[in-house]
């Protein structure tokens, strides 16, 4: 059985010479869900953009068994659904229906099947009945779900999500978590939200300065406070104890 995602010795530098990825190697099995964490500038978004060929470095990237080469890009991009951090980068049509229908319509899929796919995708994200709503009038959480639906409508095997919980209030975040937990696709999510990682992703990859410095079970990686501190992160368990429950500091004696 092929890996869903296979990255081997991936290097990438931007035109200004900054090295964003330095020898990244990992693989994900079909159906596996993993989080990609690291400080700002670690290379997380750069790595995600390699998964469907928006960026191309040296090394090897395979998705669903296909090498990311020019001849394979249309098939790879159907198989790998990329959800951007800001849904406004993904939603550009007037209505929710038009946004979700854009991909399959562009691919020349018959309109009857497009409508069926849009209904299924909106049902998956809990937005049936939103078809005629104006996309720019939606809440941030609703926009995020429409962006995910616009990817699910293409029936991808892999979801690559960049900061999926960014900008969401607690209610939107909970709705997103329920959605992601139920989806069957192989999933890689780049995120700073370590509490989300703990709750949803059994495996964590830690990237810093373009290098993969840790890869293992989430409970192990995110329990290593020394490792996290070394790479600019804080343990997600550190803030679970409420501050009001901590013993107050001993007051200084007042001068007599």
C-alpha atoms as one frame of an Amber mdcrd trajectory, in Angstrom:
protein
   0.000   0.000   0.000   1.329   3.442  -0.901   1.688   6.243   1.607  -0.918
   8.994   1.421   1.876  11.555   1.783   5.574  10.847   1.341   8.215  13.574
   1.623  11.889  12.733   1.210  14.807  15.133   1.796  12.790  18.194   0.780
  14.702  21.474   0.466  13.312  24.839  -0.570  14.740  28.361  -0.691  12.903
  31.582  -1.538  14.275  33.947  -4.213  15.867  36.141  -1.521  18.001  33.153
  -0.509  16.168  32.321   2.728  16.174  28.569   3.309  12.636  27.613   4.311
  12.954  23.805   4.246  16.126  21.850   4.942  15.965  18.103   4.349  12.411
  17.406   5.579  11.472  13.704   5.508   8.242  12.063   6.738   5.289  10.005
   5.533   1.612   9.640   6.460  -0.443   6.485   6.038  -3.889   6.628   4.405
  -6.414   7.913   6.950  -3.745   9.141   9.376  -4.263  12.509  11.065  -1.187
  14.528  12.065  -0.413  18.058  13.202   2.497  20.166  12.009   3.649  22.591
  14.719   6.494  25.025  15.170   7.251  28.706  15.797   6.558  31.491  13.319
   8.869  31.192  10.330   9.501  27.490  10.886   8.462  26.589   7.327   5.044
  25.077   8.060   3.088  26.959   5.395   5.905  26.468   2.901   5.734  22.722
   3.447   1.943  22.675   3.070   2.179  24.508  -0.259   4.412  21.714  -1.587
   1.691  19.116  -1.096  -0.260  20.147  -4.173   2.492  21.713  -6.210   1.978
  25.424  -5.504   5.658  25.426  -4.505   8.310  23.019  -5.742  11.690  22.419
  -4.120  14.383  19.798  -4.454  13.807  16.348  -3.015  10.799  14.090  -3.463
   7.123  14.649  -2.674   4.503  12.010  -3.410   0.787  12.244  -2.686  -1.456
   9.206  -3.114   1.496   7.460  -4.759   1.949  10.151  -7.411   5.190  12.138
  -7.633   4.601  15.882  -7.765   5.631  16.438 -11.343   4.057  18.740 -13.912
   2.262  15.901 -15.683   0.629  14.743 -12.418  -0.424  18.119 -11.012  -4.108
  18.016 -12.114  -4.605  14.601 -10.515  -2.641  15.517  -7.382  -4.635  18.725
  -6.931  -7.873  16.746  -7.110  -6.532  14.369  -4.461  -5.073  16.980  -2.083
  -7.467  19.602  -0.757  -5.629  22.656   0.587  -7.542  24.870   3.048  -5.902
  28.271   3.549  -5.599  30.037   6.901  -7.826  32.934   5.808 -11.053  31.716
   4.167 -11.327  35.048   2.333  -8.353  33.862   0.266 -10.493  30.920  -0.853
 -14.007  32.395  -1.164 -14.482  34.789  -4.055 -17.960  34.096  -5.468 -21.170
  35.886  -4.542 -23.044  33.010  -2.893 -22.094  29.957  -0.858 -23.365  27.680
  -3.627 -21.185  29.375  -6.227 -18.102  29.173  -3.999 -18.550  25.462  -3.302
 -19.558  24.646  -6.883 -16.628  26.457  -8.489 -14.132  23.557  -8.448 -16.274
  20.825  -9.983 -17.836  23.298 -12.442 -14.363  24.360 -13.583 -13.494  20.658
 -14.037 -16.425  20.276 -16.431 -18.501  18.011 -14.210 -22.182  17.913 -15.293
 -24.409  20.380 -13.421 -26.638  17.686 -11.919 -23.599  16.052 -10.304 -22.237
  19.451  -9.236 -25.480  20.189  -7.372 -25.403  16.766  -5.736 -21.775  17.244
  -4.669 -22.469  20.723  -3.282 -25.370  19.362  -1.230 -23.197  16.546   0.126
 -20.283  18.892   0.958 -22.472  21.448   2.721 -24.138  18.622   4.623 -20.718
  17.420   5.819 -19.892  20.859   7.241 -23.370  21.465   8.694 -24.368  24.271
   6.313 -27.285  22.838   4.348 -29.675  25.678   3.590 -26.834  28.202   3.211
 -26.634  27.813  -0.572 -28.024  31.264  -1.402 -26.382  33.095   1.512 -23.850
  35.769   0.596 -20.390  34.446   1.443 -19.087  37.820   2.652 -21.959  38.095
   5.173 -21.031  34.887   7.003 -19.332  34.651  10.390 -15.628  33.667  10.447
 -16.560  30.147  11.559 -19.129  29.780   8.800 -16.639  31.064   6.220 -14.113
  28.496   7.427 -16.658  25.715   6.985 -17.595  26.942   3.492 -13.882  26.947
   2.593 -13.627  23.340   3.783 -16.779  22.449   1.826 -15.234  23.990  -1.306
 -12.432  21.450  -0.890 -14.591  18.472   0.140 -16.733  18.928  -2.984 -13.719
  17.754  -5.006 -13.774  14.481  -3.000 -10.094  14.644  -1.991  -8.197  11.826
  -0.333  -6.042  14.248   1.686  -6.838  17.477   3.550  -3.997  19.941   4.171
  -5.162  22.654   6.571  -3.203  25.812   7.374  -4.121  27.183  10.847  -7.669
  25.748  10.777  -8.772  27.315  14.097  -7.297  30.775  13.451  -9.738  33.630
  14.055 -12.542  31.452  15.439 -14.486  32.172  18.616 -15.024  29.266  21.078
 -18.302  28.216  19.434 -16.764  28.229  15.947 -13.733  26.357  17.218 -15.885
  23.623  18.786 -17.900  23.249  15.561 -14.668  22.981  13.569 -13.287  20.340
  15.937 -16.418  18.216  15.593 -16.200  18.501  11.819 -12.515  17.575  11.577
 -12.957  14.659  13.981 -15.661  13.164  11.751 -13.942  13.547   8.375 -12.333
  10.330   7.071  -9.593  11.895   4.941  -5.878  11.715   5.632  -5.183  15.023
   7.346  -2.158  17.249   7.955  -2.847  20.489   9.834  -0.295  23.239  10.369
  -1.280  25.024  13.561  -0.197  27.037  16.600  -3.261  25.782  18.502  -1.665
  23.044  20.610  -4.873  22.393  22.514  -6.498  21.546  19.161  -3.577  19.223
  18.434  -4.035  17.392  21.741  -7.741  16.892  21.135  -7.693  15.884  17.464
  -4.335  14.667  16.184  -2.670  11.467  17.427   0.663  12.374  15.808   2.690
  15.583  15.905   5.547  16.764  13.707   7.646  19.657  15.062   9.316  21.877
  12.478  11.814  24.635  13.269  14.042  26.647  10.932  13.013  24.354   8.104
  14.095  21.159   9.853  11.909  18.390  11.254  13.164  18.171  14.838  10.564
  15.805  16.313   7.975  13.367  14.995   5.985  11.068  17.238   2.835  10.479
  19.289   1.279  13.800  20.276   1.231  12.932  23.983   4.994  12.377  23.925
   6.027  15.326  21.772   3.827  17.871  23.559   4.762  16.598  27.021   8.445
  17.325  26.450   8.593  20.826  27.907  12.324  21.171  27.321  11.887  20.331
  23.640   8.994  22.744  23.251  10.794  25.570  25.042  13.897  25.023  22.905
  11.745  25.578  19.815   9.654  28.507  21.016   6.509  26.645  22.080   4.710
  26.132  25.397   3.193  22.924  26.681  -0.580  22.900  26.057  -1.026  21.433
  29.537   0.734  24.325  31.262  -2.352  26.541  31.253  -4.866  23.872  32.279
  -4.551  24.767  35.961  -6.591  27.941  36.525  -4.645  30.815  37.993  -7.288
  31.344  40.685  -6.538  27.843  42.027  -2.841  28.421  42.576  -1.457  29.137
  46.025  -0.871  32.850  46.464   2.676  33.986  46.902   3.736  34.639  50.487
   3.369  38.379  51.069   6.423  40.367  51.970   6.554  41.420  55.606   5.824
  45.094  55.968   8.590  47.151  57.551   8.091  47.884  61.232
